[in-house]
Amino acid sequence: MITDFITIELTLPGSVRELHQSIEQQLRTFGEPLRWAITRVNSQTVEVEAVVTRE
């Protein structure tokens, strides 16, 4: 099992529910998310730092 620290940037959606779903979906392309946090927000994007595992 490999553990990676990643940073992604996403377009800010219209609702919190959409944001959560979008973050989870994007993180799963890198592996299984262990934890994630929103680290930066501006008027159009959010930055997320996460720890993911993969085989």
C-alpha distance matrix in Angstrom:
0.0 3.8 6.7 10.0 13.6 15.8 19.5 21.4 25.1 26.7 30.3 31.7 32.5 35.5 34.1 31.5 30.2 29.8 28.0 25.4 24.9 24.7 22.1 19.8 20.4 19.8 16.5 15.2 15.8 13.0 10.4 10.7 12.9 12.6 15.9 18.4 21.9 24.9 25.9 28.9 31.4 34.4 36.9 34.8 31.1 28.4 25.5 22.3 19.6 16.2 12.7 10.2 6.6 5.7 4.6
3.8 0.0 3.8 6.5 10.2 12.6 16.3 18.4 22.2 24.2 27.9 29.4 30.6 33.8 32.6 30.1 29.2 28.5 26.4 24.2 23.9 23.2 20.4 18.7 19.3 18.0 14.7 14.2 14.4 11.0 9.3 10.4 11.9 11.9 14.6 16.5 19.8 22.5 23.2 26.0 28.7 31.6 34.2 32.2 28.4 25.7 22.7 19.6 16.8 13.7 10.4 8.3 5.5 5.3 6.0
6.7 3.8 0.0 3.8 7.0 9.8 13.5 15.9 19.7 21.8 25.5 26.8 28.2 31.3 30.0 27.3 26.8 26.3 23.9 21.7 21.9 21.2 18.0 16.7 17.9 16.4 12.9 13.1 13.9 10.3 8.9 9.4 9.6 9.1 11.3 13.1 16.2 19.1 19.7 22.7 25.4 28.5 31.2 29.5 25.7 22.8 19.6 16.4 13.3 10.3 6.8 5.7 4.4 6.6 8.9
10.0 6.5 3.8 0.0 3.8 6.2 10.0 12.6 16.4 18.8 22.5 24.0 25.8 29.1 28.1 25.6 25.4 24.6 21.9 20.2 20.5 19.3 16.1 15.4 16.5 14.3 11.1 12.2 12.4 8.6 8.6 10.0 9.6 9.9 11.1 11.8 14.5 16.8 17.0 19.7 22.5 25.4 28.2 26.3 22.5 19.8 16.5 13.6 10.6 8.2 5.7 5.4 6.2 8.1 11.0
13.6 10.2 7.0 3.8 0.0 3.8 7.1 10.3 13.9 16.6 20.3 21.6 23.7 27.0 26.1 23.6 23.9 23.1 20.0 18.7 19.6 18.2 14.7 14.8 16.3 13.9 10.8 13.0 13.4 9.9 10.7 11.6 9.9 10.1 9.9 9.6 11.6 13.6 13.5 16.2 19.2 22.1 25.1 23.6 19.7 16.9 13.4 10.7 7.3 5.7 4.6 6.6 9.0 11.4 14.6
15.8 12.6 9.8 6.2 3.8 0.0 3.8 6.6 10.3 13.1 16.8 18.4 20.6 24.1 23.6 21.4 21.8 20.6 17.5 16.7 17.4 15.4 12.2 13.0 14.0 11.0 8.7 11.5 11.3 8.4 10.4 11.8 10.1 11.4 10.7 9.3 10.9 12.0 12.0 14.1 16.7 19.3 22.1 20.3 16.5 13.9 10.5 8.2 5.8 5.3 6.4 7.6 10.6 12.4 15.8
19.5 16.3 13.5 10.0 7.1 3.8 0.0 3.8 7.0 10.2 13.8 15.3 17.9 21.4 21.2 19.3 20.2 18.8 15.5 15.4 16.5 14.1 11.0 12.9 13.9 10.7 9.4 12.8 12.6 10.6 13.0 14.3 12.1 13.6 12.0 9.4 9.7 9.7 9.4 10.8 13.3 15.6 18.4 16.7 12.9 10.5 7.0 5.6 4.4 6.4 9.0 10.6 14.0 15.8 19.3
21.4 18.4 15.9 12.6 10.3 6.6 3.8 0.0 3.8 6.6 10.3 12.3 14.7 18.3 18.5 17.1 17.9 16.0 12.9 13.4 14.1 11.1 8.7 11.2 11.6 8.2 8.2 11.7 11.2 10.4 13.2 14.6 12.6 14.9 13.3 10.4 10.6 9.7 10.1 10.6 12.0 14.0 16.2 13.9 10.2 8.3 5.8 5.3 6.6 8.3 11.3 12.1 15.5 16.9 20.4
25.1 22.2 19.7 16.4 13.9 10.3 7.0 3.8 0.0 3.8 7.0 9.2 12.1 15.7 16.5 15.7 16.9 14.7 11.6 13.1 14.0 10.8 9.2 12.5 12.7 9.6 10.7 14.2 13.6 13.6 16.5 17.7 15.6 17.9 15.9 12.5 11.8 9.6 10.0 9.1 9.6 10.9 12.7 10.3 6.6 5.6 4.4 6.3 9.0 11.3 14.7 15.7 19.1 20.4 23.9
26.7 24.2 21.8 18.8 16.6 13.1 10.2 6.6 3.8 0.0 3.8 6.2 8.6 12.3 13.3 13.0 14.1 11.4 8.7 11.0 11.5 8.0 7.7 11.3 11.1 8.7 10.9 14.0 13.7 14.6 17.2 18.2 16.2 18.8 16.9 13.5 12.8 10.4 11.8 10.6 9.7 10.7 11.6 8.6 5.4 5.4 6.5 8.0 11.4 13.2 16.6 17.1 20.5 21.7 25.2
30.3 27.9 25.5 22.5 20.3 16.8 13.8 10.3 7.0 3.8 0.0 3.8 6.2 9.7 11.6 12.4 13.8 10.8 8.8 12.0 12.5 9.3 10.1 13.7 13.3 11.6 14.2 17.0 16.7 18.1 20.6 21.4 19.5 22.1 20.0 16.6 15.5 12.6 13.9 11.9 9.9 9.7 9.3 5.8 4.4 6.4 9.0 11.2 14.7 16.7 20.2 20.7 24.1 25.2 28.6
31.7 29.4 26.8 24.0 21.6 18.4 15.3 12.3 9.2 6.2 3.8 0.0 3.8 6.8 8.5 9.3 11.3 9.0 6.9 10.5 11.7 9.4 10.3 13.9 14.2 13.2 15.5 18.3 18.7 20.0 22.1 22.3 19.9 22.2 19.7 16.2 14.6 11.5 13.2 11.1 8.3 8.5 7.7 5.3 4.7 6.0 9.5 11.4 15.2 17.3 20.9 21.7 25.2 26.7 30.3
32.5 30.6 28.2 25.8 23.7 20.6 17.9 14.7 12.1 8.6 6.2 3.8 0.0 3.8 5.8 7.6 8.9 6.2 5.8 9.5 10.1 8.4 10.5 13.5 13.5 13.5 16.1 18.3 18.9 20.9 22.6 22.5 20.5 22.9 20.7 17.6 16.4 13.7 16.1 14.5 11.7 12.0 10.6 8.4 8.5 9.4 12.7 13.9 17.6 19.0 22.4 22.8 26.1 27.4 30.9
35.5 33.8 31.3 29.1 27.0 24.1 21.4 18.3 15.7 12.3 9.7 6.8 3.8 0.0 3.8 7.2 8.7 6.9 7.7 11.1 11.9 11.2 13.4 16.0 16.3 16.9 19.3 21.3 22.2 24.3 25.7 25.3 23.2 25.3 23.1 20.1 18.7 16.0 18.5 16.8 13.6 13.6 11.5 10.4 11.4 12.3 15.8 17.0 20.7 22.0 25.3 25.8 29.1 30.5 34.0
34.1 32.6 30.0 28.1 26.1 23.6 21.2 18.5 16.5 13.3 11.6 8.5 5.8 3.8 0.0 3.8 5.4 5.3 6.3 8.8 10.1 10.6 12.4 14.5 15.4 16.6 18.4 20.3 21.9 23.7 24.7 23.7 21.4 23.2 20.9 18.3 17.0 14.8 17.7 16.7 13.9 14.8 13.5 12.8 13.0 12.8 15.9 16.3 19.8 20.8 23.9 24.5 27.6 29.4 32.8
31.5 30.1 27.3 25.6 23.6 21.4 19.3 17.1 15.7 13.0 12.4 9.3 7.6 7.2 3.8 0.0 3.8 5.4 4.9 6.2 8.6 9.8 10.5 12.4 14.2 15.4 16.5 18.5 20.6 22.0 22.6 21.2 18.6 20.1 17.6 15.1 13.8 12.1 15.3 15.0 12.9 14.7 14.3 13.8 13.1 11.8 14.4 14.1 17.3 18.0 21.0 21.8 25.0 27.1 30.6
30.2 29.2 26.8 25.4 23.9 21.8 20.2 17.9 16.9 14.1 13.8 11.3 8.9 8.7 5.4 3.8 0.0 3.8 5.4 5.2 6.3 8.6 10.0 10.8 12.3 14.3 15.6 16.8 19.1 21.0 21.2 19.6 17.5 19.3 17.4 15.5 15.1 14.1 17.7 17.8 16.0 17.9 17.5 16.4 15.4 14.1 16.3 15.5 18.3 18.4 21.0 21.1 23.9 25.7 29.0
29.8 28.5 26.3 24.6 23.1 20.6 18.8 16.0 14.7 11.4 10.8 9.0 6.2 6.9 5.3 5.4 3.8 0.0 3.8 5.5 5.1 6.0 8.5 10.0 10.4 12.1 14.2 15.5 17.1 19.3 20.1 19.2 17.4 19.8 18.1 15.8 15.6 14.1 17.5 17.2 15.2 16.7 16.0 14.2 13.3 12.6 15.0 14.6 17.7 18.0 20.7 20.6 23.5 24.9 28.1
28.0 26.4 23.9 21.9 20.0 17.5 15.5 12.9 11.6 8.7 8.8 6.9 5.8 7.7 6.3 4.9 5.4 3.8 0.0 3.8 5.5 5.1 6.1 8.6 9.9 10.6 12.2 14.3 16.0 17.5 18.5 17.8 15.5 17.6 15.5 12.8 12.1 10.4 13.7 13.5 11.8 13.8 13.8 12.1 10.5 9.1 11.3 10.9 14.2 14.8 17.9 18.3 21.5 23.2 26.7
25.4 24.2 21.7 20.2 18.7 16.7 15.4 13.4 13.1 11.0 12.0 10.5 9.5 11.1 8.8 6.2 5.2 5.5 3.8 0.0 3.8 5.5 5.2 6.2 8.6 10.1 10.7 12.4 14.9 16.2 16.4 15.1 12.7 14.6 12.7 10.6 10.7 10.2 13.9 14.7 13.9 16.5 17.0 15.6 13.4 11.3 12.5 10.9 13.4 13.2 15.8 16.0 19.0 20.9 24.4
24.9 23.9 21.9 20.5 19.6 17.4 16.5 14.1 14.0 11.5 12.5 11.7 10.1 11.9 10.1 8.6 6.3 5.1 5.5 3.8 0.0 3.8 5.5 5.2 6.1 8.6 10.0 10.7 13.0 15.1 15.3 14.2 12.7 15.3 14.3 12.7 13.6 13.3 16.9 17.6 16.7 18.8 19.1 17.0 15.0 13.4 14.5 12.9 15.4 14.6 16.8 16.2 18.7 20.0 23.2
24.7 23.2 21.2 19.3 18.2 15.4 14.1 11.1 10.8 8.0 9.3 9.4 8.4 11.2 10.6 9.8 8.6 6.0 5.1 5.5 3.8 0.0 3.8 5.5 5.1 6.1 8.5 10.0 11.3 13.5 14.6 14.5 13.0 16.0 14.8 12.5 13.2 12.3 15.5 15.7 14.8 16.6 16.9 14.3 12.1 10.9 12.0 11.0 13.8 13.6 16.2 15.6 18.4 19.5 22.8
22.1 20.4 18.0 16.1 14.7 12.2 11.0 8.7 9.2 7.7 10.1 10.3 10.5 13.4 12.4 10.5 10.0 8.5 6.1 5.2 5.5 3.8 0.0 3.8 5.5 5.3 6.1 8.6 10.4 11.5 12.5 12.2 10.0 12.7 11.3 8.8 9.7 9.4 12.5 13.4 13.4 15.9 17.0 14.8 11.8 9.6 9.7 7.8 10.2 9.9 12.6 12.5 15.6 17.2 20.8
19.8 18.7 16.7 15.4 14.8 13.0 12.9 11.2 12.5 11.3 13.7 13.9 13.5 16.0 14.5 12.4 10.8 10.0 8.6 6.2 5.2 5.5 3.8 0.0 3.8 5.6 5.2 6.2 9.0 10.4 10.3 9.3 7.7 10.7 10.3 9.1 11.1 11.9 15.2 16.7 16.9 19.6 20.7 18.5 15.6 13.3 13.0 10.4 11.8 10.2 11.9 11.0 13.5 15.0 18.3
20.4 19.3 17.9 16.5 16.3 14.0 13.9 11.6 12.7 11.1 13.3 14.2 13.5 16.3 15.4 14.2 12.3 10.4 9.9 8.6 6.1 5.1 5.5 3.8 0.0 3.8 5.5 5.3 7.0 9.6 10.2 10.3 9.9 13.5 13.5 12.3 14.4 14.7 17.7 18.6 18.6 20.7 21.5 18.7 16.0 14.5 14.4 12.4 14.0 12.6 14.1 12.5 14.6 15.1 18.1
19.8 18.0 16.4 14.3 13.9 11.0 10.7 8.2 9.6 8.7 11.6 13.2 13.5 16.9 16.6 15.4 14.3 12.1 10.6 10.1 8.6 6.1 5.3 5.6 3.8 0.0 3.8 5.5 5.6 7.6 9.5 10.6 9.9 13.5 13.3 11.5 13.3 13.3 15.7 16.6 16.9 18.9 19.9 17.1 14.0 12.6 11.9 10.2 11.7 10.8 12.7 11.3 13.8 14.3 17.6
16.5 14.7 12.9 11.1 10.8 8.7 9.4 8.2 10.7 10.9 14.2 15.5 16.1 19.3 18.4 16.5 15.6 14.2 12.2 10.7 10.0 8.5 6.1 5.2 5.5 3.8 0.0 3.8 5.3 5.5 6.6 7.3 6.3 9.9 10.0 8.9 11.5 12.5 14.8 16.4 17.5 20.0 21.7 19.2 15.8 13.6 12.0 9.3 9.7 7.8 9.0 7.6 10.3 11.3 14.9
15.2 14.2 13.1 12.2 13.0 11.5 12.8 11.7 14.2 14.0 17.0 18.3 18.3 21.3 20.3 18.5 16.8 15.5 14.3 12.4 10.7 10.0 8.6 6.2 5.3 5.5 3.8 0.0 3.8 5.2 4.9 5.6 6.6 10.4 11.7 11.6 14.6 16.0 18.5 20.2 21.1 23.6 24.9 22.3 19.1 17.1 15.8 13.1 13.2 10.7 10.9 8.2 9.6 9.7 12.8
15.8 14.4 13.9 12.4 13.4 11.3 12.6 11.2 13.6 13.7 16.7 18.7 18.9 22.2 21.9 20.6 19.1 17.1 16.0 14.9 13.0 11.3 10.4 9.0 7.0 5.6 5.3 3.8 0.0 3.8 5.8 8.4 9.7 13.4 14.6 14.0 16.7 17.6 19.6 20.9 21.8 23.9 25.1 22.2 19.0 17.5 16.1 14.0 14.2 12.2 12.6 9.9 10.9 10.1 12.9
13.0 11.0 10.3 8.6 9.9 8.4 10.6 10.4 13.6 14.6 18.1 20.0 20.9 24.3 23.7 22.0 21.0 19.3 17.5 16.2 15.1 13.5 11.5 10.4 9.6 7.6 5.5 5.2 3.8 0.0 3.8 7.2 8.3 11.5 12.8 12.6 15.5 16.8 18.4 20.1 21.6 24.0 25.8 23.1 19.6 17.7 15.6 13.1 12.2 10.0 9.6 6.9 8.0 7.6 10.7
10.4 9.3 8.9 8.6 10.7 10.4 13.0 13.2 16.5 17.2 20.6 22.1 22.6 25.7 24.7 22.6 21.2 20.1 18.5 16.4 15.3 14.6 12.5 10.3 10.2 9.5 6.6 4.9 5.8 3.8 0.0 3.8 6.3 9.2 11.5 12.4 15.8 17.8 19.7 21.9 23.6 26.3 28.1 25.7 22.2 19.9 17.8 14.7 13.5 10.4 9.0 5.4 5.3 4.9 8.3
10.7 10.4 9.4 10.0 11.6 11.8 14.3 14.6 17.7 18.2 21.4 22.3 22.5 25.3 23.7 21.2 19.6 19.2 17.8 15.1 14.2 14.5 12.2 9.3 10.3 10.6 7.3 5.6 8.4 7.2 3.8 0.0 3.8 6.4 9.3 10.9 14.6 17.1 19.4 22.0 23.5 26.6 28.4 26.3 22.8 20.2 18.3 14.8 13.6 10.1 8.5 5.1 5.2 6.4 9.6
12.9 11.9 9.6 9.6 9.9 10.1 12.1 12.6 15.6 16.2 19.5 19.9 20.5 23.2 21.4 18.6 17.5 17.4 15.5 12.7 12.7 13.0 10.0 7.7 9.9 9.9 6.3 6.6 9.7 8.3 6.3 3.8 0.0 3.8 5.6 7.1 10.9 13.6 15.9 18.7 20.4 23.6 25.7 23.8 20.3 17.3 15.4 11.8 10.5 7.0 6.0 4.2 6.5 9.2 12.7
12.6 11.9 9.1 9.9 10.1 11.4 13.6 14.9 17.9 18.8 22.1 22.2 22.9 25.3 23.2 20.1 19.3 19.8 17.6 14.6 15.3 16.0 12.7 10.7 13.5 13.5 9.9 10.4 13.4 11.5 9.2 6.4 3.8 0.0 3.8 7.1 10.7 14.1 16.1 19.3 21.4 24.9 27.3 25.9 22.4 19.0 16.8 13.1 11.1 7.5 5.5 5.4 7.1 10.5 13.7
15.9 14.6 11.3 11.1 9.9 10.7 12.0 13.3 15.9 16.9 20.0 19.7 20.7 23.1 20.9 17.6 17.4 18.1 15.5 12.7 14.3 14.8 11.3 10.3 13.5 13.3 10.0 11.7 14.6 12.8 11.5 9.3 5.6 3.8 0.0 3.8 7.1 10.6 12.7 16.0 18.1 21.7 24.2 23.2 19.7 16.2 14.1 10.4 8.6 5.7 5.5 7.3 10.1 13.6 17.0
18.4 16.5 13.1 11.8 9.6 9.3 9.4 10.4 12.5 13.5 16.6 16.2 17.6 20.1 18.3 15.1 15.5 15.8 12.8 10.6 12.7 12.5 8.8 9.1 12.3 11.5 8.9 11.6 14.0 12.6 12.4 10.9 7.1 7.1 3.8 0.0 3.8 7.0 9.2 12.4 14.4 18.0 20.5 19.5 16.0 12.4 10.4 6.7 5.7 4.1 6.4 8.6 12.1 15.3 19.0
21.9 19.8 16.2 14.5 11.6 10.9 9.7 10.6 11.8 12.8 15.5 14.6 16.4 18.7 17.0 13.8 15.1 15.6 12.1 10.7 13.6 13.2 9.7 11.1 14.4 13.3 11.5 14.6 16.7 15.5 15.8 14.6 10.9 10.7 7.1 3.8 0.0 3.8 6.0 9.2 11.3 15.0 17.8 17.4 14.1 10.3 8.5 5.6 5.5 6.4 9.4 12.1 15.7 18.9 22.6
24.9 22.5 19.1 16.8 13.6 12.0 9.7 9.7 9.6 10.4 12.6 11.5 13.7 16.0 14.8 12.1 14.1 14.1 10.4 10.2 13.3 12.3 9.4 11.9 14.7 13.3 12.5 16.0 17.6 16.8 17.8 17.1 13.6 14.1 10.6 7.0 3.8 0.0 3.8 6.0 7.6 11.3 14.0 13.8 10.6 6.9 5.8 4.4 6.5 8.8 12.3 14.8 18.6 21.4 25.1
25.9 23.2 19.7 17.0 13.5 12.0 9.4 10.1 10.0 11.8 13.9 13.2 16.1 18.5 17.7 15.3 17.7 17.5 13.7 13.9 16.9 15.5 12.5 15.2 17.7 15.7 14.8 18.5 19.6 18.4 19.7 19.4 15.9 16.1 12.7 9.2 6.0 3.8 0.0 3.8 7.1 10.5 13.9 14.1 11.0 7.6 5.6 5.6 6.6 9.9 13.3 16.2 20.0 22.8 26.5
28.9 26.0 22.7 19.7 16.2 14.1 10.8 10.6 9.1 10.6 11.9 11.1 14.5 16.8 16.7 15.0 17.8 17.2 13.5 14.7 17.6 15.7 13.4 16.7 18.6 16.6 16.4 20.2 20.9 20.1 21.9 22.0 18.7 19.3 16.0 12.4 9.2 6.0 3.8 0.0 3.8 6.9 10.4 10.9 8.3 5.6 5.0 7.2 9.3 12.9 16.4 19.1 22.8 25.4 29.1
31.4 28.7 25.4 22.5 19.2 16.7 13.3 12.0 9.6 9.7 9.9 8.3 11.7 13.6 13.9 12.9 16.0 15.2 11.8 13.9 16.7 14.8 13.4 16.9 18.6 16.9 17.5 21.1 21.8 21.6 23.6 23.5 20.4 21.4 18.1 14.4 11.3 7.6 7.1 3.8 0.0 3.8 6.9 7.8 6.0 4.5 6.4 9.1 12.1 15.3 19.1 21.3 25.1 27.4 31.2
34.4 31.6 28.5 25.4 22.1 19.3 15.6 14.0 10.9 10.7 9.7 8.5 12.0 13.6 14.8 14.7 17.9 16.7 13.8 16.5 18.8 16.6 15.9 19.6 20.7 18.9 20.0 23.6 23.9 24.0 26.3 26.6 23.6 24.9 21.7 18.0 15.0 11.3 10.5 6.9 3.8 0.0 3.8 5.6 5.6 6.5 8.9 12.3 15.3 18.6 22.4 24.4 28.2 30.3 33.9
36.9 34.2 31.2 28.2 25.1 22.1 18.4 16.2 12.7 11.6 9.3 7.7 10.6 11.5 13.5 14.3 17.5 16.0 13.8 17.0 19.1 16.9 17.0 20.7 21.5 19.9 21.7 24.9 25.1 25.8 28.1 28.4 25.7 27.3 24.2 20.5 17.8 14.0 13.9 10.4 6.9 3.8 0.0 3.8 6.3 8.5 11.7 14.9 18.3 21.4 25.1 26.8 30.5 32.4 36.1
34.8 32.2 29.5 26.3 23.6 20.3 16.7 13.9 10.3 8.6 5.8 5.3 8.4 10.4 12.8 13.8 16.4 14.2 12.1 15.6 17.0 14.3 14.8 18.5 18.7 17.1 19.2 22.3 22.2 23.1 25.7 26.3 23.8 25.9 23.2 19.5 17.4 13.8 14.1 10.9 7.8 5.6 3.8 0.0 3.8 7.2 10.5 13.7 17.2 20.0 23.7 25.0 28.5 30.1 33.6
31.1 28.4 25.7 22.5 19.7 16.5 12.9 10.2 6.6 5.4 4.4 4.7 8.5 11.4 13.0 13.1 15.4 13.3 10.5 13.4 15.0 12.1 11.8 15.6 16.0 14.0 15.8 19.1 19.0 19.6 22.2 22.8 20.3 22.4 19.7 16.0 14.1 10.6 11.0 8.3 6.0 5.6 6.3 3.8 0.0 3.8 6.8 9.9 13.5 16.2 19.9 21.3 24.8 26.5 30.0
28.4 25.7 22.8 19.8 16.9 13.9 10.5 8.3 5.6 5.4 6.4 6.0 9.4 12.3 12.8 11.8 14.1 12.6 9.1 11.3 13.4 10.9 9.6 13.3 14.5 12.6 13.6 17.1 17.5 17.7 19.9 20.2 17.3 19.0 16.2 12.4 10.3 6.9 7.6 5.6 4.5 6.5 8.5 7.2 3.8 0.0 3.8 6.5 10.1 12.9 16.7 18.3 22.0 24.0 27.7
25.5 22.7 19.6 16.5 13.4 10.5 7.0 5.8 4.4 6.5 9.0 9.5 12.7 15.8 15.9 14.4 16.3 15.0 11.3 12.5 14.5 12.0 9.7 13.0 14.4 11.9 12.0 15.8 16.1 15.6 17.8 18.3 15.4 16.8 14.1 10.4 8.5 5.8 5.6 5.0 6.4 8.9 11.7 10.5 6.8 3.8 0.0 3.8 6.8 10.0 13.7 15.7 19.4 21.5 25.1
22.3 19.6 16.4 13.6 10.7 8.2 5.6 5.3 6.3 8.0 11.2 11.4 13.9 17.0 16.3 14.1 15.5 14.6 10.9 10.9 12.9 11.0 7.8 10.4 12.4 10.2 9.3 13.1 14.0 13.1 14.7 14.8 11.8 13.1 10.4 6.7 5.6 4.4 5.6 7.2 9.1 12.3 14.9 13.7 9.9 6.5 3.8 0.0 3.8 6.4 10.2 12.2 16.0 18.3 22.1
19.6 16.8 13.3 10.6 7.3 5.8 4.4 6.6 9.0 11.4 14.7 15.2 17.6 20.7 19.8 17.3 18.3 17.7 14.2 13.4 15.4 13.8 10.2 11.8 14.0 11.7 9.7 13.2 14.2 12.2 13.5 13.6 10.5 11.1 8.6 5.7 5.5 6.5 6.6 9.3 12.1 15.3 18.3 17.2 13.5 10.1 6.8 3.8 0.0 3.8 7.2 9.9 13.6 16.3 20.0
16.2 13.7 10.3 8.2 5.7 5.3 6.4 8.3 11.3 13.2 16.7 17.3 19.0 22.0 20.8 18.0 18.4 18.0 14.8 13.2 14.6 13.6 9.9 10.2 12.6 10.8 7.8 10.7 12.2 10.0 10.4 10.1 7.0 7.5 5.7 4.1 6.4 8.8 9.9 12.9 15.3 18.6 21.4 20.0 16.2 12.9 10.0 6.4 3.8 0.0 3.8 6.3 10.1 13.0 16.7
12.7 10.4 6.8 5.7 4.6 6.4 9.0 11.3 14.7 16.6 20.2 20.9 22.4 25.3 23.9 21.0 21.0 20.7 17.9 15.8 16.8 16.2 12.6 11.9 14.1 12.7 9.0 10.9 12.6 9.6 9.0 8.5 6.0 5.5 5.5 6.4 9.4 12.3 13.3 16.4 19.1 22.4 25.1 23.7 19.9 16.7 13.7 10.2 7.2 3.8 0.0 3.8 7.0 10.3 13.8
10.2 8.3 5.7 5.4 6.6 7.6 10.6 12.1 15.7 17.1 20.7 21.7 22.8 25.8 24.5 21.8 21.1 20.6 18.3 16.0 16.2 15.6 12.5 11.0 12.5 11.3 7.6 8.2 9.9 6.9 5.4 5.1 4.2 5.4 7.3 8.6 12.1 14.8 16.2 19.1 21.3 24.4 26.8 25.0 21.3 18.3 15.7 12.2 9.9 6.3 3.8 0.0 3.8 6.8 10.5
6.6 5.5 4.4 6.2 9.0 10.6 14.0 15.5 19.1 20.5 24.1 25.2 26.1 29.1 27.6 25.0 23.9 23.5 21.5 19.0 18.7 18.4 15.6 13.5 14.6 13.8 10.3 9.6 10.9 8.0 5.3 5.2 6.5 7.1 10.1 12.1 15.7 18.6 20.0 22.8 25.1 28.2 30.5 28.5 24.8 22.0 19.4 16.0 13.6 10.1 7.0 3.8 0.0 3.8 7.0
5.7 5.3 6.6 8.1 11.4 12.4 15.8 16.9 20.4 21.7 25.2 26.7 27.4 30.5 29.4 27.1 25.7 24.9 23.2 20.9 20.0 19.5 17.2 15.0 15.1 14.3 11.3 9.7 10.1 7.6 4.9 6.4 9.2 10.5 13.6 15.3 18.9 21.4 22.8 25.4 27.4 30.3 32.4 30.1 26.5 24.0 21.5 18.3 16.3 13.0 10.3 6.8 3.8 0.0 3.8
4.6 6.0 8.9 11.0 14.6 15.8 19.3 20.4 23.9 25.2 28.6 30.3 30.9 34.0 32.8 30.6 29.0 28.1 26.7 24.4 23.2 22.8 20.8 18.3 18.1 17.6 14.9 12.8 12.9 10.7 8.3 9.6 12.7 13.7 17.0 19.0 22.6 25.1 26.5 29.1 31.2 33.9 36.1 33.6 30.0 27.7 25.1 22.1 20.0 16.7 13.8 10.5 7.0 3.8 0.0
